[in-house]
Amino acid sequence: METGQERLQALSDRCGVSVGPMPLSALVAKAAPGLRVKRSAAGAGDFEVDGTGDLGALATIGSVRRVHGRGFIQLADTAIVEGFASVPPGSLLRSEPPDGRPSHVSLMFSNPNANKALHLGHLRQNALGTALVRLLKTAGLKVTSVSMNGDWGFHIAQALVGLGYLDEPARSQLASGKSDHLAGACIAAYYRELAARPEVVAEARTLLLRLHARDHSAVAANQQLTNWAMSGHQETYAVIGSRFDREVFESRELPRAEQFVAEGLAAGVFVVRPDGSVGIDLSGQGLWDVTLQRKDGTTTAFLQHASGWDRVDADLRPDLMLFLIGPDWDAPGRAAEMMYERLGIPWATRFGTFHHGLVCSDKGRLRSRYGEALIVDAVLERVRQKLAPPAQHAAAALLKYTFLRVPRTKNAIFDERRVMGDVLPRFEVILKASELVRDNEGLAIGGKALEGPVRALAFAIDGASRAAFRSLATLDPVVLVRHVDRTAAAIVACEGVRIPQPIWQHVCVAFNEMLSILNLVQPTDDSFPQTGDVQELSAT
C-alpha cells in the first residue's frame, strides 16, 4: 500500500514538479554540457564536476582544478553576478506544470474536536499544514486546504455531560473568556467526575444514543457546544495565521457514514460480531480488528472521517487527497486507508495519510482531555509578554518557528525557557534579516566585486529552490527552515557590505517568499491567496 508521501511523489512525477531555477548551478551546467555537476562539500571549489571530462570550457566562468581525479571550479565574481542577472527575480521558488494545467491536491489538517480549545499539538499541525500547502503551490499545483471539525461522537457527549457538572461560578467565569475554553472545561470536568462517579459513562452513552436518534434537545446542545468551540478556534486561527478553503463538519455527513456500514456489509468487507457491533479485521495486515459501528448502532471516528473525505471528493474531485494526522492516528490512518481500498471507494487510490510527532512537555506527554494540554492562547500570551516589545504576531511566529525546526516525525519537547533562551536568538537573526531586506538599511547596493559574505549569501539564495523541493519531497518543511536560518545569517553578515544589484534583487524576493511559505510573516500576507472565502462542505 502506498503512503501519502509515495502518492505525492507519483503525482509530482506525473505533472512534472521539479526543482526551480538555480542560477549558479545552471551556469556551470551550461558551460560544461554533459558533465555531472554538484555543489562541492570538499572545500576545493564552489562546484564539483566529472573530472574525467574536458574542463576547459569552465575556464570562461572561473578557475578550474583537478584533485585526485575530481574536477572543481571556483566561480568568478562576474560569473556569479551574471548568473543571477540571467534569471528573473521571483522565479527561484516557483515552477509551473509543463502543460499549464496544475494538478489538484487537497490537504486536510488541524481537524480539531469541538470540545476543547486548540492546544500546542494543533499549533504544530497548523504550522506544518500551512507550510506544506504553500510549498505545494510553489510547485505549480492547485491546492485546497481543508479542516474536518469533529463535532459529533462520544467525545461530544462526554463534554455535554461534563457541562452539567460545572458549578455556576465556574460557568460564569469561563463564559467571560473565550468560548472554546468553556468547551474545554466541560470535557475536563467529565474526566474528573469519571474518577469518582463511574455512572457518568452511562450518562454519556445515553446522550450519544439520543444524538444518533436526532433528539431535538440533544442536537441543539451539540450545536451550542460546537458553536462555542468553533468560535474560539477561529479567533486563534486568526492570530496564528491559519486559513482554510473548505471546512467539513462530521455531524452533517452522518448519513453517509451510516451508508458506509450498509455498503461494507453488503460487499462482505465488514462483519457483524456476536455482540452486534460491526467491524473489519485488519490483523492480517499487522493492525487489529477495527470497530466501525458500536453495538448500540453509533458509528466510530473511522466512518465519520470516511464520510468527510467522501464529501471532499464529491465537491472538489482532487487528484490527490492528503491527510496530516497526529501520532495517535498513524496506525488508525493506515487502517483507514486499507478499509477504503477494500470497500472499493473510488477515491481510495488517491488518498494518503502522513503523521507528525507528539508535542510533549519536559515532564512527558500531555493529556488534553484531562485539561493538561498547553493551550495555544495561554502560551501565546506568556511568550508575548516576554518579548520586547510585546507583539502577538511575533509570539505566534516564534512558536511556529519553534515547531517547524523539529523534523516532522520527531516528538517536540516544549519548554518555554528553552524557547526564550535557545530558539529566540536564532529567530531574532531572521527578524533582523527581514528588516534589512525590507528597509535596505545598512546595505550598500551596487558594484560587481564580491566580498566574502556576499559569496556566502549568493550561494544560499542559489540553493533556495532545492531546499524547497526537498521539503516538498519529504513533506517536511524542516529543510527549508534550516535554509532560512542559513540565509538569514548570510544577510546579517552582509550589513554594510556592497552587494551587486542582481544578487540583492533575488535575495529580497526569495527570502520573503521563504518566510511566506513558512507563514512567519504577518497573517495579512497575501502572497499565497486562497481559492476564495472559507466554505463549508455539506450535503445540502
One Martini backbone bead per residue (centre of mass of N, CA, C, O) as a GRO file, in nm:
protein
  540
    1MET     BB    1   0.095   0.036   0.023
    2GLU     BB    2   0.064   0.358  -0.014
    3THR     BB    3   0.168   0.654   0.075
    4GLY     BB    4   0.132   0.985   0.078
    5GLN     BB    5   0.421   1.038  -0.027
    6GLU     BB    6   0.410   0.843  -0.272
    7ARG     BB    7   0.167   0.981  -0.409
    8LEU     BB    8   0.300   1.254  -0.443
    9GLN     BB    9   0.534   1.155  -0.619
   10ALA     BB   10   0.357   1.048  -0.848
   11LEU     BB   11   0.229   1.322  -0.910
   12SER     BB   12   0.490   1.477  -0.965
   13ASP     BB   13   0.581   1.304  -1.203
   14ARG     BB   14   0.327   1.353  -1.382
   15CYS     BB   15   0.342   1.694  -1.361
   16GLY     BB   16   0.657   1.798  -1.333
   17VAL     BB   17   0.786   1.833  -1.068
   18SER     BB   18   1.051   2.064  -0.977
   19VAL     BB   19   1.323   2.229  -0.959
   20GLY     BB   20   1.406   2.526  -0.951
   21PRO     BB   21   1.597   2.772  -1.012
   22MET     BB   22   1.973   2.762  -1.040
   23PRO     BB   23   2.188   2.982  -1.144
   24LEU     BB   24   2.474   2.852  -1.082
   25SER     BB   25   2.428   2.565  -1.172
   26ALA     BB   26   2.338   2.644  -1.462
   27LEU     BB   27   2.602   2.779  -1.544
   28VAL     BB   28   2.781   2.526  -1.531
   29ALA     BB   29   2.612   2.339  -1.713
   30LYS     BB   30   2.631   2.521  -1.966
   31ALA     BB   31   2.951   2.521  -1.987
   32ALA     BB   32   2.923   2.181  -1.923
   33PRO     BB   33   2.794   1.980  -2.114
   34GLY     BB   34   2.744   1.646  -1.974
   35LEU     BB   35   2.827   1.719  -1.691
   36ARG     BB   36   2.852   1.655  -1.371
   37VAL     BB   37   2.681   1.851  -1.114
   38LYS     BB   38   2.792   1.978  -0.785
   39ARG     BB   39   2.815   2.065  -0.484
   40SER     BB   40   3.076   2.143  -0.275
   41ALA     BB   41   3.226   1.973   0.029
   42ALA     BB   42   3.561   2.000   0.010
   43GLY     BB   43   3.678   2.310  -0.046
   44ALA     BB   44   3.793   2.324  -0.364
   45GLY     BB   45   3.505   2.454  -0.438
   46ASP     BB   46   3.189   2.523  -0.551
   47PHE     BB   47   3.221   2.288  -0.769
   48GLU     BB   48   3.156   1.960  -0.890
   49VAL     BB   49   3.304   1.762  -1.148
   50ASP     BB   50   3.375   1.563  -1.399
   51GLY     BB   51   3.715   1.472  -1.420
   52THR     BB   52   3.708   1.310  -1.711
   53GLY     BB   53   3.654   1.560  -1.852
   54ASP     BB   54   3.623   1.861  -2.019
   55LEU     BB   55   3.726   2.175  -1.848
   56GLY     BB   56   3.787   2.420  -2.032
   57ALA     BB   57   3.507   2.577  -2.049
   58LEU     BB   58   3.514   2.673  -1.738
   59ALA     BB   59   3.728   2.909  -1.760
   60THR     BB   60   3.507   3.138  -1.833
   61ILE     BB   61   3.384   3.124  -1.503
   62GLY     BB   62   3.669   3.013  -1.380
   63SER     BB   63   3.852   2.816  -1.166
   64VAL     BB   64   4.039   2.518  -1.238
   65ARG     BB   65   4.057   2.183  -1.084
   66ARG     BB   66   4.245   1.889  -0.989
   67VAL     BB   67   4.151   1.620  -0.749
   68HIS     BB   68   4.186   1.304  -0.761
   69GLY     BB   69   3.995   1.309  -1.037
   70ARG     BB   70   3.861   1.579  -0.954
   71GLY     BB   71   3.646   1.845  -1.032
   72PHE     BB   72   3.691   2.208  -0.995
   73ILE     BB   73   3.505   2.524  -0.930
   74GLN     BB   74   3.570   2.874  -0.915
   75LEU     BB   75   3.383   3.135  -0.922
   76ALA     BB   76   3.344   3.422  -1.059
   77ASP     BB   77   3.211   3.715  -0.983
   78THR     BB   78   3.086   3.780  -1.261
   79ALA     BB   79   2.937   3.507  -1.292
   80ILE     BB   80   2.747   3.537  -1.054
   81VAL     BB   81   2.605   3.792  -1.147
   82GLU     BB   82   2.514   3.680  -1.426
   83GLY     BB   83   2.348   3.445  -1.321
   84PHE     BB   84   2.130   3.627  -1.181
   85ALA     BB   85   2.064   3.811  -1.430
   86SER     BB   86   1.937   3.558  -1.604
   87VAL     BB   87   1.716   3.564  -1.370
   88PRO     BB   88   1.416   3.619  -1.265
   89PRO     BB   89   1.275   3.762  -1.021
   90GLY     BB   90   1.070   3.515  -0.852
   91SER     BB   91   1.163   3.212  -0.977
   92LEU     BB   92   1.303   3.016  -0.770
   93LEU     BB   93   1.010   2.918  -0.611
   94ARG     BB   94   0.897   2.856  -0.907
   95SER     BB   95   0.661   2.642  -1.080
   96GLU     BB   96   0.537   2.479  -1.377
   97PRO     BB   97   0.339   2.305  -1.547
   98PRO     BB   98   0.393   2.191  -1.867
   99ASP     BB   99   0.065   2.215  -1.954
  100GLY     BB  100  -0.080   2.437  -1.750
  101ARG     BB  101  -0.218   2.202  -1.562
  102PRO     BB  102  -0.291   2.179  -1.251
  103SER     BB  103  -0.284   1.984  -1.005
  104HIS     BB  104  -0.499   1.850  -0.746
  105VAL     BB  105  -0.473   1.929  -0.394
  106SER     BB  106  -0.571   1.799  -0.082
  107LEU     BB  107  -0.532   1.937   0.256
  108MET     BB  108  -0.562   1.793   0.574
  109PHE     BB  109  -0.596   1.990   0.879
  110SER     BB  110  -0.622   2.004   1.236
  111ASN     BB  111  -0.900   1.879   1.323
  112PRO     BB  112  -1.092   1.966   1.552
  113ASN     BB  113  -1.247   1.939   1.841
  114ALA     BB  114  -1.571   2.042   1.988
  115ASN     BB  115  -1.425   2.025   2.319
  116LYS     BB  116  -1.183   2.243   2.268
  117ALA     BB  117  -0.904   2.394   2.267
  118LEU     BB  118  -0.625   2.486   2.126
  119HIS     BB  119  -0.323   2.325   2.107
  120LEU     BB  120   0.008   2.261   2.039
  121GLY     BB  121  -0.062   2.036   1.841
  122HIS     BB  122  -0.222   2.223   1.654
  123LEU     BB  123   0.002   2.424   1.596
  124ARG     BB  124   0.190   2.228   1.460
  125GLN     BB  125  -0.007   2.139   1.236
  126ASN     BB  126  -0.055   2.424   1.118
  127ALA     BB  127   0.236   2.485   1.043
  128LEU     BB  128   0.271   2.246   0.853
  129GLY     BB  129   0.021   2.273   0.667
  130THR     BB  130   0.071   2.560   0.560
  131ALA     BB  131   0.352   2.508   0.440
  132LEU     BB  132   0.262   2.279   0.245
  133VAL     BB  133   0.061   2.435   0.080
  134ARG     BB  134   0.275   2.643  -0.025
  135LEU     BB  135   0.467   2.443  -0.153
  136LEU     BB  136   0.266   2.325  -0.357
  137LYS     BB  137   0.222   2.598  -0.503
  138THR     BB  138   0.518   2.639  -0.601
  139ALA     BB  139   0.480   2.366  -0.788
  140GLY     BB  140   0.195   2.429  -0.950
  141LEU     BB  141  -0.035   2.359  -0.762
  142LYS     BB  142  -0.348   2.285  -0.671
  143VAL     BB  143  -0.484   2.401  -0.350
  144THR     BB  144  -0.678   2.255  -0.078
  145SER     BB  145  -0.779   2.353   0.229
  146VAL     BB  146  -0.868   2.134   0.507
  147SER     BB  147  -1.120   2.098   0.771
  148MET     BB  148  -1.215   1.866   1.027
  149ASN     BB  149  -1.490   1.872   1.238
  150GLY     BB  150  -1.538   1.729   1.564
  151ASP     BB  151  -1.902   1.738   1.613
  152TRP     BB  152  -1.913   1.410   1.663
  153GLY     BB  153  -1.973   1.201   1.940
  154PHE     BB  154  -1.853   1.088   2.238
  155HIS     BB  155  -1.691   1.350   2.307
  156ILE     BB  156  -1.943   1.529   2.307
  157ALA     BB  157  -2.109   1.384   2.523
  158GLN     BB  158  -1.902   1.422   2.746
  159ALA     BB  159  -1.904   1.734   2.750
  160LEU     BB  160  -2.209   1.767   2.810
  161VAL     BB  161  -2.192   1.626   3.081
  162GLY     BB  162  -1.973   1.812   3.205
  163LEU     BB  163  -2.145   2.070   3.211
  164GLY     BB  164  -2.330   1.963   3.451
  165TYR     BB  165  -2.059   1.977   3.658
  166LEU     BB  166  -2.067   2.277   3.648
  167ASP     BB  167  -2.063   2.539   3.822
  168GLU     BB  168  -2.172   2.857   3.818
  169PRO     BB  169  -1.905   3.008   3.867
  170ALA     BB  170  -1.750   2.862   3.644
  171ARG     BB  171  -1.931   2.944   3.409
  172SER     BB  172  -1.904   3.252   3.442
  173GLN     BB  173  -1.599   3.268   3.410
  174LEU     BB  174  -1.582   3.128   3.129
  175ALA     BB  175  -1.791   3.314   2.974
  176SER     BB  176  -1.583   3.568   2.983
  177GLY     BB  177  -1.430   3.416   2.779
  178LYS     BB  178  -1.338   3.193   2.573
  179SER     BB  179  -1.546   2.956   2.440
  180ASP     BB  180  -1.341   2.710   2.412
  181HIS     BB  181  -1.276   2.695   2.718
  182LEU     BB  182  -1.549   2.594   2.805
  183ALA     BB  183  -1.543   2.333   2.644
  184GLY     BB  184  -1.284   2.223   2.785
  185ALA     BB  185  -1.406   2.216   3.075
  186CYS     BB  186  -1.612   1.993   3.018
  187ILE     BB  187  -1.420   1.751   2.959
  188ALA     BB  188  -1.262   1.776   3.224
  189ALA     BB  189  -1.505   1.729   3.412
  190TYR     BB  190  -1.572   1.445   3.319
  191TYR     BB  191  -1.293   1.310   3.405
  192ARG     BB  192  -1.312   1.387   3.701
  193GLU     BB  193  -1.586   1.239   3.762
  194LEU     BB  194  -1.509   0.951   3.666
  195ALA     BB  195  -1.336   0.871   3.916
  196ALA     BB  196  -1.604   0.892   4.120
  197ARG     BB  197  -1.832   0.843   3.867
  198PRO     BB  198  -1.905   0.585   3.661
  199GLU     BB  199  -2.203   0.670   3.561
  200VAL     BB  200  -2.119   0.886   3.342
  201VAL     BB  201  -2.093   0.693   3.104
  202ALA     BB  202  -2.392   0.623   3.075
  203GLU     BB  203  -2.478   0.913   3.024
  204ALA     BB  204  -2.315   0.950   2.758
  205ARG     BB  205  -2.442   0.712   2.599
  206THR     BB  206  -2.729   0.816   2.604
  207LEU     BB  207  -2.668   1.081   2.455
  208LEU     BB  208  -2.559   0.950   2.195
  209LEU     BB  209  -2.825   0.814   2.118
  210ARG     BB  210  -2.986   1.078   2.094
  211LEU     BB  211  -2.818   1.192   1.866
  212HIS     BB  212  -2.869   0.954   1.659
  213ALA     BB  213  -3.193   1.011   1.693
  214ARG     BB  214  -3.234   1.327   1.672
  215ASP     BB  215  -3.262   1.478   1.925
  216HIS     BB  216  -3.336   1.797   1.970
  217SER     BB  217  -3.189   1.875   2.240
  218ALA     BB  218  -2.921   1.732   2.177
  219VAL     BB  219  -2.855   1.880   1.911
  220ALA     BB  220  -2.859   2.166   2.034
  221ALA     BB  221  -2.625   2.116   2.233
  222ASN     BB  222  -2.419   2.042   2.021
  223GLN     BB  223  -2.428   2.315   1.870
  224GLN     BB  224  -2.340   2.491   2.104
  225LEU     BB  225  -2.064   2.362   2.152
  226THR     BB  226  -1.959   2.408   1.866
  227ASN     BB  227  -1.977   2.717   1.871
  228TRP     BB  228  -1.781   2.764   2.095
  229ALA     BB  229  -1.536   2.629   1.968
  230MET     BB  230  -1.525   2.759   1.679
  231SER     BB  231  -1.504   3.052   1.766
  232GLY     BB  232  -1.233   3.021   1.914
  233HIS     BB  233  -1.071   2.900   1.681
  234GLN     BB  234  -1.088   3.144   1.489
  235GLU     BB  235  -0.927   3.335   1.667
  236THR     BB  236  -0.665   3.167   1.666
  237TYR     BB  237  -0.620   3.151   1.362
  238ALA     BB  238  -0.578   3.457   1.324
  239VAL     BB  239  -0.314   3.469   1.493
  240ILE     BB  240  -0.153   3.218   1.334
  241GLY     BB  241  -0.240   3.216   1.017
  242SER     BB  242  -0.502   3.040   0.961
  243ARG     BB  243  -0.647   2.885   0.661
  244PHE     BB  244  -0.952   2.780   0.490
  245ASP     BB  245  -1.129   2.671   0.212
  246ARG     BB  246  -1.245   2.424   0.383
  247GLU     BB  247  -1.526   2.279   0.571
  248VAL     BB  248  -1.591   2.000   0.785
  249PHE     BB  249  -1.882   1.826   0.924
  250GLU     BB  250  -1.963   1.536   1.071
  251SER     BB  251  -2.269   1.578   1.135
  252ARG     BB  252  -2.344   1.621   0.815
  253GLU     BB  253  -2.221   1.307   0.740
  254LEU     BB  254  -2.376   1.070   0.881
  255PRO     BB  255  -2.537   0.924   0.656
  256ARG     BB  256  -2.279   0.824   0.509
  257ALA     BB  257  -2.162   0.655   0.737
  258GLU     BB  258  -2.408   0.459   0.748
  259GLN     BB  259  -2.381   0.368   0.450
  260PHE     BB  260  -2.109   0.223   0.476
  261VAL     BB  261  -2.213  -0.015   0.637
  262ALA     BB  262  -2.400  -0.137   0.423
  263GLU     BB  263  -2.181  -0.168   0.202
  264GLY     BB  264  -1.981  -0.347   0.364
  265LEU     BB  265  -2.180  -0.583   0.416
  266ALA     BB  266  -2.261  -0.642   0.121
  267ALA     BB  267  -1.944  -0.697   0.040
  268GLY     BB  268  -1.796  -0.849   0.291
  269VAL     BB  269  -1.599  -0.650   0.460
  270PHE     BB  270  -1.796  -0.655   0.680
  271VAL     BB  271  -1.884  -0.747   1.023
  272VAL     BB  272  -2.092  -0.915   1.245
  273ARG     BB  273  -2.090  -0.945   1.565
  274PRO     BB  274  -2.211  -1.102   1.844
  275ASP     BB  275  -2.275  -0.803   1.981
  276GLY     BB  276  -2.352  -0.617   1.700
  277SER     BB  277  -2.109  -0.521   1.591
  278VAL     BB  278  -1.894  -0.347   1.354
  279GLY     BB  279  -1.626  -0.476   1.138
  280ILE     BB  280  -1.262  -0.496   1.057
  281ASP     BB  281  -1.011  -0.725   0.968
  282LEU     BB  282  -0.644  -0.624   1.008
  283SER     BB  283  -0.442  -0.836   1.134
  284GLY     BB  284  -0.302  -0.942   0.866
  285GLN     BB  285  -0.168  -0.626   0.847
  286GLY     BB  286  -0.070  -0.549   1.152
  287LEU     BB  287  -0.321  -0.477   1.314
  288TRP     BB  288  -0.675  -0.482   1.361
  289ASP     BB  289  -0.992  -0.507   1.496
  290VAL     BB  290  -1.218  -0.287   1.365
  291THR     BB  291  -1.436  -0.050   1.484
  292LEU     BB  292  -1.733   0.109   1.327
  293GLN     BB  293  -1.980  -0.014   1.498
  294ARG     BB  294  -2.155  -0.019   1.756
  295LYS     BB  295  -2.388  -0.202   1.933
  296ASP     BB  296  -2.576   0.074   1.944
  297GLY     BB  297  -2.520   0.210   1.631
  298THR     BB  298  -2.269   0.377   1.658
  299THR     BB  299  -2.027   0.558   1.517
  300THR     BB  300  -1.701   0.597   1.429
  301ALA     BB  301  -1.431   0.777   1.321
  302PHE     BB  302  -1.378   0.624   1.061
  303LEU     BB  303  -1.655   0.693   0.921
  304GLN     BB  304  -1.651   0.999   0.963
  305HIS     BB  305  -1.402   1.046   0.790
  306ALA     BB  306  -1.502   0.914   0.532
  307SER     BB  307  -1.739   1.112   0.489
  308GLY     BB  308  -1.563   1.364   0.462
  309TRP     BB  309  -1.401   1.266   0.212
  310ASP     BB  310  -1.644   1.227   0.031
  311ARG     BB  311  -1.710   1.528   0.020
  312VAL     BB  312  -1.449   1.627  -0.102
  313ASP     BB  313  -1.471   1.462  -0.363
  314ALA     BB  314  -1.752   1.558  -0.462
  315ASP     BB  315  -1.670   1.879  -0.469
  316LEU     BB  316  -1.346   1.865  -0.591
  317ARG     BB  317  -1.182   1.637  -0.735
  318PRO     BB  318  -0.905   1.541  -0.657
  319ASP     BB  319  -0.597   1.385  -0.730
  320LEU     BB  320  -0.524   1.444  -0.417
  321MET     BB  321  -0.551   1.312  -0.072
  322LEU     BB  322  -0.436   1.464   0.222
  323PHE     BB  323  -0.349   1.350   0.568
  324LEU     BB  324  -0.279   1.517   0.859
  325ILE     BB  325  -0.151   1.351   1.147
  326GLY     BB  326  -0.130   1.231   1.440
  327PRO     BB  327   0.028   0.982   1.616
  328ASP     BB  328  -0.241   0.836   1.708
  329TRP     BB  329  -0.315   0.813   1.373
  330ASP     BB  330  -0.126   0.630   1.222
  331ALA     BB  331  -0.253   0.346   1.236
  332PRO     BB  332  -0.547   0.435   1.175
  333GLY     BB  333  -0.473   0.552   0.898
  334ARG     BB  334  -0.390   0.280   0.771
  335ALA     BB  335  -0.661   0.145   0.823
  336ALA     BB  336  -0.829   0.337   0.651
  337GLU     BB  337  -0.695   0.281   0.380
  338MET     BB  338  -0.767  -0.021   0.369
  339MET     BB  339  -1.071   0.011   0.389
  340TYR     BB  340  -1.117   0.179   0.134
  341GLU     BB  341  -1.000  -0.031  -0.064
  342ARG     BB  342  -1.193  -0.269   0.006
  343LEU     BB  343  -1.455  -0.099  -0.075
  344GLY     BB  344  -1.393   0.060  -0.351
  345ILE     BB  345  -1.331   0.347  -0.335
  346PRO     BB  346  -1.256   0.572  -0.572
  347TRP     BB  347  -1.051   0.754  -0.375
  348ALA     BB  348  -0.843   0.553  -0.244
  349THR     BB  349  -0.597   0.594  -0.461
  350ARG     BB  350  -0.598   0.926  -0.364
  351PHE     BB  351  -0.516   0.842  -0.067
  352GLY     BB  352  -0.326   0.989   0.219
  353THR     BB  353  -0.110   0.950   0.498
  354PHE     BB  354   0.051   1.165   0.750
  355HIS     BB  355   0.280   1.231   1.021
  356HIS     BB  356   0.333   1.357   1.348
  357GLY     BB  357   0.456   1.444   1.631
  358LEU     BB  358   0.466   1.513   1.940
  359VAL     BB  359   0.370   1.719   2.221
  360CYS     BB  360   0.587   1.785   2.488
  361SER     BB  361   0.700   1.795   2.791
  362ASP     BB  362   0.954   1.762   3.025
  363LYS     BB  363   0.734   1.547   3.173
  364GLY     BB  364   0.573   1.473   2.912
  365ARG     BB  365   0.276   1.383   2.834
  366LEU     BB  366  -0.025   1.534   2.717
  367ARG     BB  367  -0.371   1.558   2.839
  368SER     BB  368  -0.645   1.715   2.717
  369ARG     BB  369  -0.894   1.578   2.863
  370TYR     BB  370  -0.754   1.678   3.155
  371GLY     BB  371  -0.627   1.974   3.109
  372GLU     BB  372  -0.295   1.950   3.030
  373ALA     BB  373  -0.273   2.112   2.798
  374LEU     BB  374  -0.126   2.348   2.590
  375ILE     BB  375  -0.260   2.641   2.534
  376VAL     BB  376  -0.224   2.863   2.294
  377ASP     BB  377  -0.321   3.127   2.424
  378ALA     BB  378  -0.146   3.111   2.683
  379VAL     BB  379   0.133   3.086   2.551
  380LEU     BB  380   0.122   3.340   2.380
  381GLU     BB  381   0.100   3.539   2.617
  382ARG     BB  382   0.362   3.469   2.764
  383VAL     BB  383   0.550   3.524   2.525
  384ARG     BB  384   0.466   3.814   2.462
  385GLN     BB  385   0.558   3.936   2.743
  386LYS     BB  386   0.876   3.855   2.684
  387LEU     BB  387   0.877   4.052   2.467
  388ALA     BB  388   1.074   4.311   2.283
  389PRO     BB  389   0.818   4.402   2.208
  390PRO     BB  390   0.510   4.325   2.251
  391ALA     BB  391   0.385   4.059   2.020
  392GLN     BB  392   0.164   3.852   1.879
  393HIS     BB  393   0.294   3.774   1.609
  394ALA     BB  394   0.579   3.708   1.715
  395ALA     BB  395   0.486   3.479   1.899
  396ALA     BB  396   0.365   3.300   1.678
  397ALA     BB  397   0.619   3.277   1.500
  398LEU     BB  398   0.803   3.151   1.715
  399LEU     BB  399   0.634   2.891   1.760
  400LYS     BB  400   0.636   2.791   1.471
  401TYR     BB  401   0.943   2.780   1.445
  402THR     BB  402   0.990   2.577   1.671
  403PHE     BB  403   0.836   2.338   1.522
  404LEU     BB  404   0.971   2.350   1.233
  405ARG     BB  405   1.264   2.259   1.345
  406VAL     BB  406   1.123   1.989   1.370
  407PRO     BB  407   1.098   1.699   1.267
  408ARG     BB  408   0.800   1.575   1.188
  409THR     BB  409   0.834   1.270   1.329
  410LYS     BB  410   0.917   1.416   1.579
  411ASN     BB  411   0.931   1.495   1.890
  412ALA     BB  412   0.823   1.781   2.086
  413ILE     BB  413   0.991   1.961   2.331
  414PHE     BB  414   0.831   2.179   2.549
  415ASP     BB  415   1.012   2.486   2.653
  416GLU     BB  416   1.002   2.808   2.736
  417ARG     BB  417   1.298   2.853   2.820
  418ARG     BB  418   1.418   2.747   2.555
  419VAL     BB  419   1.281   2.937   2.363
  420MET     BB  420   1.405   3.202   2.492
  421GLY     BB  421   1.718   3.098   2.501
  422ASP     BB  422   1.753   2.941   2.202
  423VAL     BB  423   1.541   3.025   1.975
  424LEU     BB  424   1.519   3.334   1.975
  425PRO     BB  425   1.802   3.413   1.866
  426ARG     BB  426   1.750   3.285   1.587
  427PHE     BB  427   1.494   3.451   1.521
  428GLU     BB  428   1.631   3.734   1.535
  429VAL     BB  429   1.792   3.697   1.276
  430ILE     BB  430   1.547   3.689   1.092
  431LEU     BB  431   1.437   3.968   1.171
  432LYS     BB  432   1.685   4.126   1.084
  433ALA     BB  433   1.684   4.036   0.790
  434SER     BB  434   1.399   4.140   0.726
  435GLU     BB  435   1.466   4.438   0.775
  436LEU     BB  436   1.688   4.465   0.561
  437VAL     BB  437   1.510   4.387   0.322
  438ARG     BB  438   1.287   4.601   0.365
  439ASP     BB  439   1.491   4.874   0.410
  440ASN     BB  440   1.808   4.860   0.328
  441GLU     BB  441   1.957   4.884   0.584
  442GLY     BB  442   2.312   4.873   0.571
  443LEU     BB  443   2.297   4.844   0.251
  444ALA     BB  444   2.515   4.836  -0.022
  445ILE     BB  445   2.418   4.887  -0.348
  446GLY     BB  446   2.649   4.738  -0.563
  447GLY     BB  447   2.855   4.631  -0.780
  448LYS     BB  448   3.082   4.329  -0.855
  449ALA     BB  449   3.236   4.271  -0.622
  450LEU     BB  450   3.297   4.000  -0.386
  451GLU     BB  451   3.262   3.961  -0.079
  452GLY     BB  452   3.261   3.705   0.127
  453PRO     BB  453   2.950   3.722   0.231
  454VAL     BB  454   2.826   3.739  -0.057
  455ARG     BB  455   2.884   3.454  -0.152
  456ALA     BB  456   2.721   3.313   0.067
  457LEU     BB  457   2.454   3.445  -0.017
  458ALA     BB  458   2.440   3.348  -0.309
  459PHE     BB  459   2.438   3.038  -0.237
  460ALA     BB  460   2.187   3.043  -0.064
  461ILE     BB  461   1.990   3.139  -0.288
  462ASP     BB  462   2.056   2.914  -0.494
  463GLY     BB  463   1.934   2.684  -0.275
  464ALA     BB  464   1.625   2.738  -0.231
  465SER     BB  465   1.482   2.542  -0.430
  466ARG     BB  466   1.600   2.280  -0.314
  467ALA     BB  467   1.485   2.309  -0.029
  468ALA     BB  468   1.189   2.313  -0.116
  469PHE     BB  469   1.189   2.037  -0.261
  470ARG     BB  470   1.276   1.863  -0.018
  471SER     BB  471   1.032   1.936   0.155
  472LEU     BB  472   0.824   1.823  -0.045
  473ALA     BB  473   0.935   1.527  -0.074
  474THR     BB  474   0.902   1.493   0.266
  475LEU     BB  475   0.683   1.657   0.405
  476ASP     BB  476   0.914   1.879   0.526
  477PRO     BB  477   1.008   2.205   0.632
  478VAL     BB  478   1.293   2.180   0.773
  479VAL     BB  479   1.482   2.240   0.534
  480LEU     BB  480   1.387   2.533   0.490
  481VAL     BB  481   1.445   2.640   0.771
  482ARG     BB  482   1.753   2.595   0.760
  483HIS     BB  483   1.786   2.784   0.514
  484VAL     BB  484   1.687   3.038   0.651
  485ASP     BB  485   1.907   3.052   0.861
  486ARG     BB  486   2.140   3.078   0.662
  487THR     BB  487   2.038   3.330   0.509
  488ALA     BB  488   2.011   3.523   0.746
  489ALA     BB  489   2.308   3.519   0.831
  490ALA     BB  490   2.411   3.629   0.556
  491ILE     BB  491   2.265   3.899   0.560
  492VAL     BB  492   2.382   4.010   0.827
  493ALA     BB  493   2.685   3.984   0.730
  494CYS     BB  494   2.621   4.220   0.495
  495GLU     BB  495   2.634   4.453   0.665
  496GLY     BB  496   2.791   4.717   0.486
  497VAL     BB  497   2.787   4.567   0.213
  498ARG     BB  498   2.841   4.528  -0.115
  499ILE     BB  499   2.569   4.455  -0.347
  500PRO     BB  500   2.468   4.331  -0.617
  501GLN     BB  501   2.174   4.379  -0.766
  502PRO     BB  502   2.095   4.091  -0.872
  503ILE     BB  503   2.128   3.957  -0.595
  504TRP     BB  504   1.942   4.140  -0.420
  505GLN     BB  505   1.680   4.083  -0.565
  506HIS     BB  506   1.672   3.780  -0.492
  507VAL     BB  507   1.684   3.808  -0.191
  508CYS     BB  508   1.425   3.963  -0.138
  509VAL     BB  509   1.228   3.758  -0.268
  510ALA     BB  510   1.317   3.478  -0.152
  511PHE     BB  511   1.306   3.539   0.151
  512ASN     BB  512   1.010   3.622   0.163
  513GLU     BB  513   0.901   3.356   0.048
  514MET     BB  514   1.004   3.169   0.269
  515LEU     BB  515   0.846   3.308   0.498
  516SER     BB  516   0.567   3.266   0.367
  517ILE     BB  517   0.564   2.962   0.352
  518LEU     BB  518   0.611   2.947   0.681
  519ASN     BB  519   0.434   3.172   0.818
  520LEU     BB  520   0.633   3.436   0.934
  521VAL     BB  521   0.440   3.645   0.860
  522GLN     BB  522   0.198   3.829   0.832
  523PRO     BB  523  -0.135   3.730   0.822
  524THR     BB  524  -0.195   3.945   0.574
  525ASP     BB  525  -0.064   3.787   0.378
  526ASP     BB  526  -0.095   3.749  -0.007
  527SER     BB  527   0.106   3.549  -0.162
  528PHE     BB  528  -0.119   3.309  -0.086
  529PRO     BB  529  -0.395   3.279  -0.216
  530GLN     BB  530  -0.698   3.185  -0.195
  531THR     BB  531  -0.988   3.041  -0.350
  532GLY     BB  532  -1.147   3.170  -0.108
  533ASP     BB  533  -1.372   3.159   0.095
  534VAL     BB  534  -1.490   2.997   0.341
  535GLN     BB  535  -1.622   2.666   0.303
  536GLU     BB  536  -1.878   2.449   0.333
  537LEU     BB  537  -1.920   2.105   0.345
  538SER     BB  538  -2.224   1.974   0.217
  539ALA     BB  539  -2.527   1.810   0.135
  540THR     BB  540  -2.680   2.083   0.037
   0.00000   0.00000   0.00000
